[in-house]
Amino acid sequence: MQVWKEYQEQNKDRFLNELLDLLRIPSVSSQSNHKDDLIACAEAVKNHMLAAGCDKAEVCPTPGHPIVYGEKIIDPALPTVLVYGHYDVQPADPLHLWTSGPFEPVIVDGKIYARGACDDKGQMFMHVKALEVMAKTNTLPCNVKLMIEGEEEVGSNNLGKFLEDNKEKLKADIVLVSDTSMISMDSPSIESGLRGLAYMEVEVTGPNRDLHSGVYGGAVANPINVLCKMIASMHDENNHITIPGFYDKVLELNAAERKALNDAPFNLDEYKKELDIDDVRGEASYTTLERTGIRPTLDVNGIWGGYTGEGAKTVLPSKAYAKISMRLVPNQISDEISDMFANHFRSIAPAGVKVNVTAHHGGEPVVTPTDSHAYKAAEKAIITTFGKTPIPTRGGGSIPIVALFERVLGLKTVLLGFGLDNDNIHSPNEKYDVFNYFKGIETIPYFHKYFSEK
């Protein structure tokens, strides 16, 4: 609609500056020293909701970080879209790899560099601004509710209870999420599935204290050596995960489904060049798109122990640690996989060490229907603004709340993301293209329009 385009053009500088202000707030949910920053960010999001036209908005306390809720109800008889996003971000470490301050956003070559630029402040804020475009031009075609949480990056531990306690408040017809990516702006896509997650931490203990590596080396089990061998044993020569029962419930795609997935535009040489790697590596007999979309994984996210400071210190450490995540695919259940991992890890520990395994958080894999009215509305919205039919893809990441929405609220979700795989989310120099930000604001109102046309 021309009025939407004109309003966005008239306010685009403000839209961008307001996002930059939000990115300056270091709302790192995993670090307790940022508790006040999360409260400040929640308040800022609430104020932006009200300024955008919400009838009401509130910061809802939880035992952890608060949830921000806002709504614009124009007619209870009309469809209602529940928008979900998160204002918390990942830690910025390692800081020395950033080319600019992670919470000092800069724009270089049309890209916003800052922690949270894409995941998820930039994408979440598109919905606030899209609501403003519709509300301020008196063209909102349906009711809109927004629920923006502050604990997505630490497992959304308090969101389930919030859903249970607020079923009436959150009553809607569909959930709309922009926390995913597209193939490219030239090849727009909609993610139709997400992998689940089981996140573990392991501790291997040997002697009761750090020892002199010359006096005791070769006679006492070294926990770091042991941990590395244990982790290495969890993949075979075909990069197949060796945990007994791990694949028992994996939903296998048929040949036609695999072909459709691999028909998506993908250039392996460009992929390797962008990552500066000589070759890809993964489960045998599967393509890169399959490995990152429809196959489960097990990866070490961090490993430490012993002396890591400057210079040398010849110790045989008492303890070694690792954080390990497993991405799950349809039919796998996070609690079951966590138990399998824990039992297997303990079983392969050699004599001379003790093992402790802690499950941190998890989430279930989801597949969203591509033949639903909501998906077709998203498809039509992208056709309207991009001039191309979007390609359905499977996302490798996890948004645990999507399965929770279906279980608690009975709602399906549409994943209408505008990020790119190379946006460095969870990494130094996270970015989000200014073009993508404004393209999202342009496209989202059309989803509301077409979803309302039943």
DOZATI-465755 format. One record per residue: residue in one letter; x, y, z of N, C-alpha, C in turn. Coordinates in pm, whole numbers, plus 50000, padded with zeros to 5 digits. Example, Ala and Ser with C-alpha at 12.3 -4.5 7.8 and 13.67 -1.06 7.14 Angstrom:
2
a513194943150780512304955050780513204967050780s512854977550708513674989450714512905000350787
END
This chain:
454
m500854988050000500005000050000500885012450000q500495022149920501295034049903501455041750034v500405041850116500465049350241501495043350336w501675030150334502695023850417504085027950370k504255027450240505555030950183505925045350214e504965054250203505225068450230505555070850376y504805064250467505055066350610506445061150647q506815049550594508125044050625509235053050572e509065058150451510075066850392510235079750474q509115085150520509165097550598509835095650734n509825083450785510315081050921511515071550927k512125068750813513165058450809514385062150893d514775074750897515935078650978515665076351126r514465079651169514095077351310514035062451339f513435054751248513355040251266514755034351288l515725039151210517085033851221517755038351350n517615050951383518255056151505517675049851631e516395047151630515795040551747516335026351764l516565019351654517175006051664518595007151719l519355016851671520725018451719520755021151870d519805029051918519725031552062519445018652139l518585010252085518264997652150519494988452154l520284988852048521474980452040522564984852136r522484997152183523485002052278523294996452419i522154990452445521874984952577522444970652583p523414967752671524054954552675523204944252749s522124940052688521144931252753521554916552740v522654912952803523204899452798522554891152908s521684881952870520864874952970521634864553050s522764859752999523494849153068524444854253175q524604867353183525574873053277524864881853380s525014878153507524254884653614524564899453629n525754903653588526094917853601525324926653503h524564920453413523754928253317522274928253354k521944924253475520534923553516519834937053498d520474947753542519854961053529519724965253383d520664960753300520584963953157519374957253092l519074945153135517894938253081516614945353123i516574950153246515394957753291515264970553209a516384977353186516364989753107515914986952964c516364975752908515994972452770514504969052763a513994961852863512574958552866511724971252872e512134980752953511414993352962511445000852830a512585000552763512705007252634511775000952531v511714987552530510824980552436509374984152465k509004984452592507634988252630507295002152579n508195011452599507945025252555507815026252404h508605018252333508505018152187507165012252142m506685002252213505374996552180504275007052195l504325014352304503305024652327503395035652222a504615039652189504795050152088504345045351950a504435032451926504025026951796502515026151782g501795027051894500335026851884499645016251967c500385008752048499734998752133498775005652230d497624999352252496665004552350497235003352491k497984992752513498654991052642499904982752623a500854984852711502084977052711502594976552854e503194965252890503644963553028504884954953034v505674957353137506834948953167506404939053274c506414926253240505904915753329507064908753397p507174909853530508274903353601508174888153593t509304881553597509384867053609510474864153713p510644851653753511764848653842513124851653780g513164853253649514384856953580514264871053523h514464872353394514364885453329512924887753280p512494900253276511084903153247510694900553102i509384898753085508754897352953507984910152925v508074915252805507344927352766506134923152682y504974927952722503744924652650503044937552608g502574937852485501804949152435500724944352340e499694952552321498634948552229497954960552167k497444958352047496604967951976495394960251926i494274962051995493044954851961492084964751894i491784962351768490884971451697489464965751688d489344952251692488034945951687488214931251728p487664927151841487824913351887487334902951785a486474907151694485974897651595486984894951483l487994903451472489004901851367490074891851410p490824886451316491934877551351492964884851439t493694876951516494734882551604496054875651576v497094883751557498444878751534499254881251662l499874870751714500754871851830502194871851780v502884882951800504274884451757505184880651874y506144871951846507124868151948508524872451905g509304877151999510714880351976511424880852109h512714884252105513454885552232514404897352226y514564903752342515434915452351516774911952416d516924899752467518214895952525519164891552415v520454892252445521474889052346522524879852406q523324874152318524444865552358525584874152414p526464868152496527684875452535528484879652412a529254890052426530014895252313531404889052299d531824881152395533164875252392533364866752265p534614866252214535814873252258535864887652204l536024897052294535924911152259537004915652161h538194909552170539304914452086539094911351937l538104902951905537834899751764536824909251700w536244918051779535314927851723536104939351659t535644943951545536284955351479535734968651531s534624967951606534064979651673533394974451801g533044983551890532454979452016531154972051995p530954960352059529744952552037528464959852076f528584969452168527414977352208527574992052171e528384994152069528565007452009528285005951860p527015004851821526675001451683527245011251581v527765005551474528255013651361527635008051234i527535016551134527045012351003528185013450903v528565002250844529645001650748529144994250624d529275000550510528824994550384527374989750390g526534997650457525114994450463524744983650561k525684979950650525444969350748525614974950889i524664971350977524734975451117525534964951192y526644969151255527454959951334527234962551482a526714952351552526484953151696525954939751744r526194936751871525594924651927524074926551935g523334917051881521874917851876521334924451751a522214928951662521744935951542520754927451464c521084914551449520174905351379519414896551477d520114891851581519564882051675519404888251813d518264893851847517054894351765516504908451767k517294918051819516744931551835516334937551701g517204936051600516884941851471515634935851410q515494922551421514334915851363513094917751449m513234917451579512084920051667511544934151647f512474943751634512064957851626511354960851495m511584952651391510834954351266509344953551292h508934944651382507504942751409506914954751483v507704960651572507244972651642507044983951542k507994985351451507904996151352506824993151247a506654980451212505574976851118504214979951179l504074977051310502834980551378502614995651373e503675003251395503545017851390503085022351252v503675016551148503285020251011501785018250991m501265006951036499845004051018498965012251111a499365013451237498545020451335498455035351305k499575041351270499595055851248498935059951117t498775050251026498075053350900496645048150901n496205043451020494835038451038494485027450938t495455018450915495245007650817495484993950878l495514992851009495754980051074494594970651043p494834959250976493734950650933493324939951034c494064938851145493764928451243494284932751379n494034924751480494574927451612496004922351620v496834929451696498234925551711498584925251859k499194914051900499754912752033501254910052019l502044915952108503484914052103503974908752237m504744898252234505354892652355506864891452329i507624899952394509064900552372509774896852502e510514885852499511094880752624512574884252639g513094881752758514484884952788515324873052826e514874860752790515624848952830515764838652718e515564842652594515644832952485517044826952474e518064835252497519424830452482519884821652598v519064820252700519394811252812518324800652832g517524798052729516614786852734515154789852761s514774802752775513364806452796512744798952914n513494798153023513054789753135511744794353199n511444807153193510244812353261509084815153165l509304812853037508264816252940507114806152943g507434793452970506374783352974505324786553079k505764790353198504824793853305504034806353268f504714815953203504034828053160502904824753062l503164815452971502124811252877500964804652950e501294795553042500254788553117499384798353197d500034808353255499324817853342498564828653264n498834829953134498254840953056497634836152926k497004824452930496414818952808495354828252747e494554834552831493504843252780494104855852719k495074861552788495724873652739496404871152605l496984859252589497764856152469496944849252360k495644848652378494774842152280494954848752143a495184840352042495444845551908495124834751805d495364838051679495114828551571496394822951512i497504829951529498784825551474499884832751550v501064826551554502254833051609503164836751492l503684848751496504584853651392505944856551455v506994850351401508344851651457509314855751347s510144865551377511274869051290512544867451371d513054855251374514304852251443515044841651362t514824842351230515394832551139515994839851020s516424832250920517134838550808516514834650675m516954841850571516614838850432517864833850361i517674827350249518824823350168519604835750126s518894845550072519474858450035518344867749999m518654880249981517624889649938517254887349792d518134880949716517824877449578517024864549569s517184856049670516444843349676515724842649810p514624850049825513924850149953513394836249988s513314833550117512864820350162512114821750293i511384811250328510684810450456511074797350522e511554797750643511914785550713510654778150755s510594765450719509414757350752509714746850859g510874747950920511224738651026512434743451101l512574739151226513704742651310514164730151384r515454729451410515944718451490515744721451639g515664710951716515584712251861516984712951921l517044712852055518324714852122518364707452255a519504701452283519824696352416521214701352450y521314709252556522584716052589523114710652721m524344705552720524914698552835526244704952877e526574702953004527904706453053528474694253124v529744691153098530374679553158531604683953238e531874676553343533034678953429533734665653453v535034665253426535844653353449536874656653556t536874649153664537784651553775538744639953791g540024643053803541044632953828541554633953970p542794638053991543324639454127542624650654203n542814650954333542114660654417542704674654412r543764676454335544374689654320545204689654192d545574701354142546524702154031547864696554075l548504688853986549754682254021550894686853930h552104684953974553304687553894553334677353780s553374682153657553254673053544554484664353523g555604668353584556784659953575556784649153681v556394652753802556394643253912555314632653895y554114636953846552974627853838552574623953695g553084631353595552694628453458553044614353415g552124607353353552324593753311551884583453411a551574588153534551154578853639549734581253685v549204593453658547864597353702547074601853579a545804598253573544964602253460544874617453451n545114622653333544994637053307543564639753258p542744647153335541344649253297541154655553160i542074664153119541934670352986542144659952877n543174651752893543414641052794542224631652787v541734627952906540594618752912539364624852847l539064637552880537884644252824537974644852672c539144648152620539284648952474539034635552408k539534624652468539314611452412537834607652420m537194611052530535764607952545534944615152440i535234627952420534494635852321534764630352180a536034627352151536374622252018535654609151987s535404601152090534754588152067533274589452035m532714601452046531274603152027530894605051881h531894604651790531654604051645532494592751588d531944585451491532734575051427533404580751302e533994571851221534754576351104533864582950999n532544580951006531604587350914530904599350977n531444604051089530844615251164529424612151208h529184599451234527914594751287528024594851438i527024599951508527064600851653526904586951713t527754583551810527854569751859527044567151986i526284576552033525454574252152524384563852119p524344552852192523324542452163521904548052169g521124545252064519744549752058519544563752008f520634571051979520524585151942519644587251819y519744578351720519024580151594517694572551589d517324565951696516164557051691514874563951645k514684576451685513434583351652513594593851542v514764594651484515004604951381514054602751263l513354613451224512454612951109513284614350982e513294603850902514064603850777513214609450664l513764618350584513064623550468513194613850351n512154613350271512234604650154513024611650043a513254604349934514104609549825513544622449766a512224623049749511624635049691511794647049784e511634644749914511784655750010513234660550015r514174651250009515584655150008515934662949882k515374658649769515644665849644515104680049651a513894681649704513304695049715514154703949804l514674698449912515534706350001516794710749929n517374701949850518634705049782518454713149655d517204715449616516944724149501517114738949537a517214742049665517414755949707518774760849657p518874773549617520144778849569521244777349674f522344771349635523474769549728524724767149647n525764774849677527034773449608528084769249709l528534756849700529464751549799530804759049798d531274762749680532544770049673532444783549744e531344790649722531164803449789531014801549941y530364790949980530184787750122531554785750188k532424777950124533764775450180534604788150179k534484795950074535264808250064534854818250172e533554819450196533064828850296533544825050436l533694812050462534144807250593535664805250599d536344806950485537794805050475538184791050519i537524781050462537844767050491538124759850359d538964749550366539314742050246538214732350205d537474727250303536434717550271535414717150384v534244711750354533224709850456533414695950518r532774693950633532904681050701531614678450777g531124666350772529904662950842529524648550820e528304645250855527824631550845527874626650701a528464615150681528624609550547527284607350480s527264608950348526104606250262525034617150270y525354628550328524404639650334525064652250282t524284660850217524794673550166524874683650280t525504694950251525624705550351524254710550394l523344712350298521994716950333521274706750420e521494694050395520874683650476521504683050615r522804684250621523504683750749523084695050842t522764706550785522404718150868520904720050885g520104711650819518664713650828517864701750877i518284689450836517434677950866518154666850943r519424669150980520184659051051520564664151191p520574655151289520984659151423522504660451433t522974667951531524404670251546524814669551693l526114668551715526694669651849527974677651834d528044689151903529194697951890529664702952025v530974704252039531564710352159531514725452141n530884732352234530774746952227531854754152306g532484746852398533564752652477534244741652556i535564742952575536314732852650537444739852724w537644736152851538664742952929539134734353045g540274738753104540854731753217542344734653223g542924732753340544364734853353544774749353344y545984751753301546534765353296546414770953155t545794782653144545624789053012546134803453012g546864807253116547384820853124548644822753042e549254834253056550454837452979551624828853024g552444825052929553634817252964553304802852997a554224796253065554104781853092553874779153240k553094768953266552914763653401552674748753385t553624740653424553564726453395552754719153501v551434718953479550544712353574549794700953506l549494691053586548534680753547547244684553619p546234689253544545074695453608544204685653684s543504690953784542554682953860541244681053785k540844691153706539534690753641539604695453496a538654690853418538464695553281536974696553255y536594705953173535164708753150534894710553000a533644708152963533204711252826531714714152826k531324722752735529914725252708529604719152571i528564711352565528254703552444526784705352409s526524708652283525134710152239524814699952131m523584695252134523094686152031521864692351966r521914693951835520764698651759519934686651719l518644687651739517744676351722516774678551607v516284667751552515354668551438514024662051477p512994663951394511664659051431511644644651482n510844643051588510604630651663511614628451775q512774635051771513684634251885513144643051997i513314638652121512804645852238513994650052323s514064662852356515264668252420515594661452552d514594658852637514854652352766515404638252747e514854631152649515334617552623516774617752574i517074627052485518434627952431519414632252541s518994641352627519854645452739520194633652828d519194625252857519424613352940520344603452869m520124601652739520994592552663522444597252668f522624610152648523974615752650524624613552786a523904616952893524464615853028524854601453060n523964592053028524254577953057525454572952977h525494577052850526604572552765527914578752811f527904591652844529134598452881529724592253008r528844589253102529324582853225529874568853196s529254561953104529644548053076531004546953009i531444557252938532724556552867533864562652946a533594567153067534664572753150535584561553198p536894563053181537824552653225538044553253376a538634542853431539014543053572540024554253596g539954560153713540894570853747540304584653740v539074585853686538404598853683536964597153728k536394608153772534964608853806534304618653710v533054616053675532354624053574531064629753633n530814642453603529534648653639528944654853512v527664652353489526984657553370525784665853414t525674678053360524564686953392523834690853264a522524689053262521704693653148521284708053175h521604717053085521264731153103519864734353050h519674734052921518344736652868518164729552735g516914728552695516624721652571515364727052506g515074722052389513864726052317513574715752210e512344715352167511914705052073511984709851928p512294700851835512264704551693510824706551647v510664714651543509324717451491509344717751339v508214714251280507994715851136506674723251120t506694734151046505484742051027504894738950890p503574737750880502944734050752503094745150647t503404741150525503554750750416502274752450335d501224745250373499954746350301498894753650383s499294759750495498324766650580498024780550526h496914786050572496554799750534497624809550580a498184807350699499194816550752500464816150670y500914804150633502114803150550501874809850414k500694807450358500384813450229500344828750238a499914833950353499914848550372501344853950374a502244846750441503644850850444504254849850304e503914839250234504414837350098503954848750008k502674852350018502134862949935502734876549971a503014878650101503644891150143505024892750081i505784881850079507124882450018507034884249868i506084877649805505894879749661505594894449633t504794900649720504414914649699505614924049708t506504921749806507594931349827508894927349758f509114914449735510334909949668510114907249520g508854904549482508584901049343508984886949309k509194878449412509604864549390508884855549491t508644843149449508044833549540509114828049633p508904828549764509924823849857510074808649853i511284804149881511604789949884511454784850027p510724773850049510664768250184511974761350219t512534764450338513794758550381513654753150523r514664745650566514724740850704515844748250776g515544753950891516554761250967517354752051058g518654754851068519504746651153519454750451299g519004762651328518964767451465517744762451541s517624767551664516524763151751515824775151812i514514774651815513714784351891512764775951976p513204772052096512424762452176510984766652200i510724779652201509394784452233508374780552127v508794777752002507854774651895507044762151929a507734751651976507014739552016506124742152137l506584751052224505804754352344504524761752308f504584770452208503384777452163502304767452121e502714757152050501744747452002501194739052117r502064735252210501634726652320500754734052420v501114746452455500384753752560499244762052503l499494769052393498484778152337497724772152220g498194760852168497524754752053497704762751925l498814770051914499024778951801500194774451714k499994774851583501074772751489501874785751475t503064784451418503964795951405504404797551261v504514810151218505124813351088506464819851116l507524814851050508884819551071509264828850956l509014841650976509214851650870510474859750903g511634853550883512894860050916513524867250798f514354877250830515004885250726516504886050746g517054877550835518494877150852519144869150742l520474868550747521254860550652522154851250731d522504839850672523344830250742524704835950778n525184845750702526494851550731526414864150817d525334865550895525194877350981525964876051113n526734865451129527614863651245526874863851378i525664858251380524954857751507525704848351601h525764851851728526504844751832528014846051814s528474853851718529904855251689530314869951697p531624872551700532064886551690531594892751558n531424905851561531034913651443529684909451386e528744906651475527374904151432526884916151352k526104913351247525654924251162524214922051118y523624932551066522304931651003522234942550899d521904938750776521864948550668520724958550690v521024971250670519994981650679518884978650580f519244973650463518244970150361517284959650415n517824949350480516974938650532516044943850640y516554952650724515734958550831514514965750772f514754974050674513644981450615512764972450527k513364962250467512564952950386511604945150476g512054941950596511164935350690510004944150731i510294956850760509234966250798508244968050682e508744967450561507884968750443506994956350423t507544944450452506854931950422505854927850529i506184929950655505354924950765503904929950758p503634942750727502234946950717501434938950614y502084934750508501374926750408500994913050463f501834907450552501424894950616500124896950692h500054907550771498834910350848497634912250753k497864919150645496804921650547496294908550488y497204900250439496774888150372496264877750471f496804877350590496314867950691494884871550731s494554884350729493214888750768492164886050661e492634883350539491694881250428491324866550417k490514861850509490104847750508488884846050419
END
